Amino acid sequence: MIGLGNIVNAALIIAGSGLGMLFKKGIPERFKKIIFTGSATAVFFIGVTGVITASLTANKEGFLSSSYMMGLLLCLVLGGIVGELIRIDRFFDKIGEKLSSKLAKGEGSAAEGFVTASIVFCAGAMAIVGGMNDGMGDPSMLYTKGVIDGITSMIFASVYGIGVMFSAVSVFVYQGIFVLLSGVATRFLPELVINQMSLVGSAVMMLIAFNLWDVKKFNVANMIPAVFMPIVLMWLPL
C-alpha cells in the first residue's frame, strides 16, 4: 500500500505523544528541566551530525573538505527573509493558541511544542527519501523513522504537552508531498539537492537546541522556508 509508511510514522508520533502526556502530570519540575537539557543536547548533536555528514567529504588522500557552505548561507538567509515576510510564526502561534485554549487548558507551551516537534521530525534526509521510497512501495525507512519519532515525541510531550501530538499532521503532510510526487521527485530532485535540503534542515534543527537550553530564543518557525531553498537555487553553481 503506497503511503503506509507515512501513516504509520504519523500514528507512532500520536501514540508516543499520548504516552508522554500520561507521564507529564507526575513529572516534577526539576526533572522536566533535566529532560529539556538532555533533549536539547541530543537534538543539537543530531543537527551537527547531519551538517557534517552532508557537507564534509574525504578525498583519496584522506583529507576532509567542506562543500555547500555558500549554499547553506544563502538558504538560511533567503529562507529566513521569506519566513519573516509571510510570518510563518504567526500561523503557528494561532494554532498553538487554539490548542492551548481548547485542549491544553491554557498551557502556553503547546505552540512551542508543535513547532519544535514538527521541525525535528521533518528535518533531515529520512523524511524526504523515506517519503519518496514510500511512494514507490517501500515503507521500511519511514517505519524506522516512525519508531525514532515515536520515542522522541514521548519525551517532548512529557514537557510540552498536546502540541507535540499535532506535529503528526505536519509530518504527514510534509512527507505526503514526497509520497505523492515520488515519481517526479526522483527525477526533479537530484541526490545533490536532497543532500543540501538535509544540510539546511540539520542546521535549522541546531537552533532548536538553543531554544530548549533557554540560551537564546530563535524564531525557528520563520526559518522553515530555508529547507526548500536548495530547490530554488539548484541551478546556480554554489
The 8 nearest C-alpha neighbors of each residue, nearest first, counted from 0:
[[1, 3, 2, 136, 4, 133, 138, 134],
 [2, 0, 136, 134, 3, 133, 135, 178],
 [1, 3, 5, 4, 133, 134, 0, 178],
 [4, 2, 6, 5, 1, 0, 7, 138],
 [3, 5, 138, 141, 7, 6, 2, 142],
 [4, 6, 8, 2, 3, 7, 171, 9],
 [7, 5, 3, 9, 4, 8, 10, 2],
 [6, 8, 10, 4, 5, 9, 11, 3],
 [9, 7, 145, 5, 11, 6, 10, 4],
 [8, 10, 167, 12, 6, 11, 7, 171],
 [11, 9, 7, 13, 12, 8, 6, 14],
 [10, 12, 149, 14, 8, 13, 9, 145],
 [13, 11, 149, 15, 9, 10, 14, 152],
 [14, 12, 10, 164, 16, 11, 15, 17],
 [15, 13, 11, 17, 16, 12, 10, 18],
 [16, 14, 153, 149, 12, 18, 152, 17],
 [17, 15, 153, 19, 152, 13, 156, 164],
 [18, 16, 14, 20, 15, 19, 13, 21],
 [17, 19, 21, 15, 16, 20, 153, 14],
 [18, 20, 153, 157, 156, 16, 22, 21],
 [19, 21, 23, 157, 17, 22, 18, 156],
 [22, 20, 18, 19, 23, 17, 24, 157],
 [21, 23, 19, 20, 25, 24, 157, 18],
 [24, 22, 157, 20, 26, 25, 21, 19],
 [25, 23, 26, 22, 21, 20, 27, 157],
 [24, 26, 23, 22, 27, 21, 157, 28],
 [25, 27, 23, 24, 30, 28, 22, 31],
 [28, 26, 30, 29, 25, 31, 24, 23],
 [27, 29, 31, 30, 32, 26, 33, 158],
 [30, 28, 32, 31, 27, 33, 26, 34],
 [29, 31, 33, 32, 28, 27, 34, 26],
 [30, 32, 34, 28, 33, 29, 35, 158],
 [33, 31, 35, 29, 30, 34, 36, 28],
 [32, 34, 30, 36, 31, 35, 37, 29],
 [33, 35, 31, 37, 32, 36, 38, 30],
 [36, 34, 32, 38, 33, 37, 211, 39],
 [37, 35, 33, 39, 34, 38, 212, 40],
 [36, 38, 34, 40, 39, 35, 33, 41],
 [39, 37, 41, 35, 40, 36, 34, 42],
 [40, 38, 208, 42, 36, 211, 41, 37],
 [39, 41, 43, 37, 38, 42, 36, 44],
 [40, 42, 38, 44, 43, 39, 45, 37],
 [43, 41, 45, 39, 40, 44, 208, 38],
 [44, 42, 205, 46, 40, 208, 41, 45],
 [45, 43, 47, 46, 41, 42, 48, 40],
 [44, 46, 42, 48, 43, 47, 41, 49],
 [45, 47, 201, 49, 205, 43, 44, 48],
 [48, 46, 44, 50, 49, 45, 51, 43],
 [49, 47, 45, 51, 46, 50, 44, 52],
 [48, 50, 46, 52, 201, 47, 51, 53],
 [51, 49, 198, 47, 53, 48, 52, 201],
 [50, 52, 48, 54, 53, 49, 55, 47],
 [53, 51, 49, 50, 54, 48, 55, 56],
 [54, 52, 50, 198, 51, 194, 49, 55],
 [53, 55, 66, 65, 51, 52, 50, 67],
 [56, 54, 65, 51, 64, 52, 53, 66],
 [55, 57, 64, 63, 65, 58, 54, 66],
 [58, 56, 63, 62, 61, 64, 59, 55],
 [57, 59, 61, 60, 62, 63, 56, 64],
 [58, 60, 61, 57, 62, 63, 56, 64],
 [61, 59, 58, 62, 57, 63, 64, 56],
 [60, 62, 58, 57, 59, 63, 56, 64],
 [63, 61, 57, 58, 60, 64, 59, 56],
 [64, 62, 57, 56, 55, 61, 58, 65],
 [63, 65, 56, 55, 57, 62, 66, 58],
 [66, 64, 55, 54, 56, 63, 67, 68],
 [65, 67, 54, 68, 55, 64, 56, 69],
 [66, 68, 70, 69, 71, 54, 237, 65],
 [69, 67, 71, 70, 66, 72, 65, 54],
 [70, 68, 72, 71, 67, 73, 237, 66],
 [69, 71, 67, 73, 68, 72, 237, 74],
 [72, 70, 68, 74, 69, 73, 67, 199],
 [71, 73, 69, 75, 70, 74, 76, 68],
 [72, 74, 70, 76, 71, 75, 77, 69],
 [75, 73, 225, 71, 228, 77, 78, 72],
 [74, 76, 225, 78, 72, 73, 77, 79],
 [75, 77, 79, 73, 78, 74, 72, 80],
 [78, 76, 80, 74, 79, 75, 73, 81],
 [225, 77, 79, 224, 81, 75, 80, 74],
 [78, 80, 222, 82, 76, 77, 81, 75],
 [81, 79, 77, 83, 82, 78, 84, 76],
 [82, 80, 84, 78, 83, 79, 77, 85],
 [81, 83, 221, 79, 80, 85, 84, 86],
 [84, 82, 86, 80, 81, 85, 221, 79],
 [83, 85, 81, 82, 86, 80, 87, 79],
 [84, 86, 82, 83, 87, 81, 221, 88],
 [87, 85, 83, 88, 84, 89, 82, 221],
 [86, 88, 90, 221, 89, 82, 85, 220],
 [87, 89, 91, 220, 86, 90, 221, 92],
 [90, 88, 92, 91, 87, 86, 93, 94],
 [89, 91, 87, 93, 88, 92, 94, 86],
 [92, 90, 94, 88, 93, 89, 95, 110],
 [91, 93, 89, 95, 94, 90, 110, 88],
 [94, 92, 96, 90, 95, 91, 89, 97],
 [93, 95, 91, 97, 92, 96, 98, 90],
 [110, 96, 94, 92, 98, 109, 93, 97],
 [97, 95, 99, 93, 98, 94, 100, 92],
 [96, 98, 100, 94, 95, 99, 101, 93],
 [97, 99, 95, 102, 96, 101, 100, 103],
 [98, 100, 103, 105, 96, 106, 97, 102],
 [101, 99, 97, 105, 98, 104, 102, 96],
 [102, 100, 98, 99, 97, 103, 104, 105],
 [101, 103, 98, 99, 104, 100, 161, 97],
 [102, 104, 99, 106, 105, 98, 100, 101],
 [105, 103, 100, 99, 102, 106, 101, 98],
 [104, 106, 99, 100, 103, 107, 101, 102],
 [107, 105, 99, 103, 108, 104, 109, 100],
 [106, 108, 109, 105, 99, 110, 96, 95],
 [107, 109, 111, 159, 106, 110, 112, 160],
 [108, 110, 162, 112, 95, 111, 107, 99],
 [95, 111, 109, 113, 112, 108, 92, 162],
 [112, 110, 108, 114, 113, 109, 115, 162],
 [113, 111, 162, 163, 159, 109, 115, 110],
 [112, 114, 162, 163, 110, 166, 111, 116],
 [115, 113, 117, 111, 112, 116, 118, 110],
 [116, 114, 112, 118, 117, 113, 111, 119],
 [115, 117, 119, 113, 118, 114, 163, 112],
 [118, 116, 166, 114, 120, 115, 119, 113],
 [117, 119, 121, 115, 120, 116, 122, 114],
 [118, 120, 116, 122, 117, 121, 204, 115],
 [119, 121, 117, 118, 122, 116, 148, 170],
 [122, 120, 118, 119, 126, 170, 117, 123],
 [123, 121, 200, 119, 118, 120, 201, 197],
 [122, 124, 197, 125, 200, 201, 126, 121],
 [123, 125, 197, 127, 126, 128, 193, 194],
 [126, 124, 129, 128, 127, 123, 144, 140],
 [127, 125, 129, 124, 121, 130, 128, 174],
 [128, 126, 124, 130, 129, 125, 131, 177],
 [127, 129, 131, 125, 130, 124, 126, 132],
 [130, 128, 132, 125, 140, 126, 141, 127],
 [129, 131, 178, 177, 133, 174, 127, 128],
 [130, 132, 181, 178, 134, 128, 177, 133],
 [133, 131, 135, 129, 137, 134, 130, 128],
 [134, 132, 138, 137, 130, 136, 135, 131],
 [133, 135, 178, 131, 132, 181, 1, 136],
 [134, 136, 132, 133, 137, 131, 181, 1],
 [137, 135, 133, 1, 134, 138, 132, 0],
 [136, 138, 133, 132, 139, 135, 134, 140],
 [139, 137, 4, 133, 141, 140, 142, 136],
 [140, 138, 142, 141, 137, 143, 4, 133],
 [141, 139, 129, 143, 142, 138, 144, 125],
 [140, 142, 144, 4, 129, 143, 138, 139],
 [143, 141, 145, 139, 140, 144, 4, 138],
 [142, 144, 140, 141, 145, 146, 139, 147],
 [145, 143, 141, 147, 146, 142, 148, 140],
 [146, 144, 8, 148, 142, 143, 147, 141],
 [145, 147, 149, 143, 144, 148, 150, 142],
 [146, 148, 144, 150, 145, 149, 151, 143],
 [149, 147, 151, 145, 146, 150, 152, 12],
 [150, 148, 12, 15, 11, 146, 152, 147],
 [149, 151, 153, 147, 148, 152, 15, 146],
 [150, 152, 148, 154, 153, 149, 147, 155],
 [153, 151, 155, 16, 149, 15, 154, 150],
 [152, 154, 19, 15, 16, 150, 156, 151],
 [153, 155, 151, 157, 152, 156, 19, 150],
 [154, 156, 152, 157, 158, 153, 159, 151],
 [157, 155, 160, 19, 159, 16, 158, 153],
 [156, 158, 19, 23, 20, 154, 155, 22],
 [159, 157, 156, 155, 160, 31, 23, 154],
 [160, 158, 156, 112, 108, 155, 109, 157],
 [161, 159, 156, 162, 20, 158, 157, 109],
 [160, 162, 164, 163, 109, 103, 156, 159],
 [163, 161, 109, 113, 112, 165, 164, 160],
 [164, 162, 113, 112, 166, 161, 165, 156],
 [163, 165, 13, 16, 161, 166, 162, 167],
 [166, 164, 167, 162, 163, 168, 113, 161],
 [165, 167, 117, 169, 168, 163, 113, 164],
 [166, 168, 9, 165, 170, 169, 12, 164],
 [169, 167, 171, 166, 170, 165, 172, 9],
 [170, 168, 166, 172, 167, 171, 173, 117],
 [169, 171, 167, 173, 168, 172, 174, 121],
 [170, 172, 168, 174, 169, 175, 173, 9],
 [171, 173, 175, 169, 170, 174, 168, 176],
 [174, 172, 170, 175, 176, 171, 169, 121],
 [175, 173, 130, 176, 177, 171, 172, 170],
 [174, 176, 178, 172, 177, 173, 171, 179],
 [175, 177, 179, 174, 178, 173, 180, 172],
 [176, 178, 180, 130, 131, 181, 174, 175],
 [179, 177, 134, 130, 175, 131, 181, 176],
 [180, 178, 176, 177, 181, 175, 134, 182],
 [179, 181, 177, 183, 184, 178, 182, 176],
 [182, 180, 131, 184, 178, 177, 134, 183],
 [181, 183, 180, 184, 185, 186, 135, 134],
 [182, 184, 180, 186, 181, 185, 187, 188],
 [185, 183, 187, 181, 188, 186, 180, 182],
 [184, 186, 183, 188, 182, 187, 181, 189],
 [187, 185, 184, 183, 188, 189, 182, 181],
 [186, 188, 184, 185, 183, 189, 182, 230],
 [189, 187, 184, 185, 186, 192, 190, 193],
 [190, 188, 191, 192, 187, 193, 186, 185],
 [189, 191, 193, 192, 194, 188, 185, 195],
 [190, 192, 194, 189, 193, 195, 188, 233],
 [193, 191, 195, 194, 189, 190, 188, 229],
 [194, 192, 196, 190, 195, 191, 197, 188],
 [193, 195, 191, 197, 192, 196, 53, 190],
 [194, 196, 198, 192, 197, 193, 229, 199],
 [197, 195, 193, 199, 226, 198, 194, 200],
 [196, 198, 123, 124, 200, 194, 195, 199],
 [199, 197, 195, 50, 201, 196, 53, 200],
 [198, 200, 202, 196, 201, 226, 197, 71],
 [201, 199, 122, 197, 203, 226, 202, 198],
 [200, 202, 46, 204, 198, 49, 199, 203],
 [201, 203, 199, 205, 204, 200, 46, 198],
 [204, 202, 200, 205, 206, 201, 199, 222],
 [203, 205, 201, 207, 202, 206, 46, 200],
 [204, 206, 43, 46, 202, 203, 207, 208],
 [207, 205, 204, 208, 203, 209, 217, 210],
 [208, 206, 210, 204, 205, 209, 211, 115],
 [207, 209, 39, 211, 43, 210, 206, 205],
 [208, 210, 212, 214, 211, 207, 206, 215],
 [211, 209, 213, 216, 207, 208, 212, 215],
 [210, 212, 208, 213, 209, 39, 35, 207],
 [211, 213, 209, 214, 210, 36, 208, 39],
 [214, 212, 210, 211, 215, 209, 216, 208],
 [215, 213, 212, 209, 210, 216, 211, 208],
 [216, 214, 213, 209, 210, 217, 212, 211],
 [215, 217, 210, 218, 213, 209, 214, 211],
 [216, 218, 219, 215, 210, 206, 207, 209],
 [219, 217, 220, 221, 216, 222, 88, 206],
 [218, 220, 222, 217, 221, 206, 207, 223],
 [221, 219, 88, 222, 218, 223, 87, 114],
 [220, 222, 82, 87, 219, 223, 83, 79],
 [221, 223, 79, 219, 220, 225, 224, 82],
 [222, 224, 225, 221, 220, 226, 82, 78],
 [225, 223, 78, 226, 227, 222, 82, 228],
 [78, 226, 224, 74, 228, 75, 223, 227],
 [225, 227, 196, 224, 200, 199, 228, 223],
 [228, 226, 225, 224, 229, 230, 196, 231],
 [227, 229, 231, 225, 74, 230, 226, 232],
 [230, 228, 232, 231, 233, 227, 192, 196],
 [231, 229, 233, 228, 232, 227, 192, 188],
 [232, 230, 228, 229, 233, 227, 234, 235],
 [231, 233, 229, 235, 230, 234, 228, 70],
 [234, 232, 230, 229, 235, 231, 192, 236],
 [233, 235, 232, 236, 231, 230, 237, 229],
 [234, 236, 232, 233, 237, 231, 70, 229],
 [237, 235, 234, 233, 232, 70, 67, 69],
 [236, 70, 235, 69, 67, 232, 68, 233]]
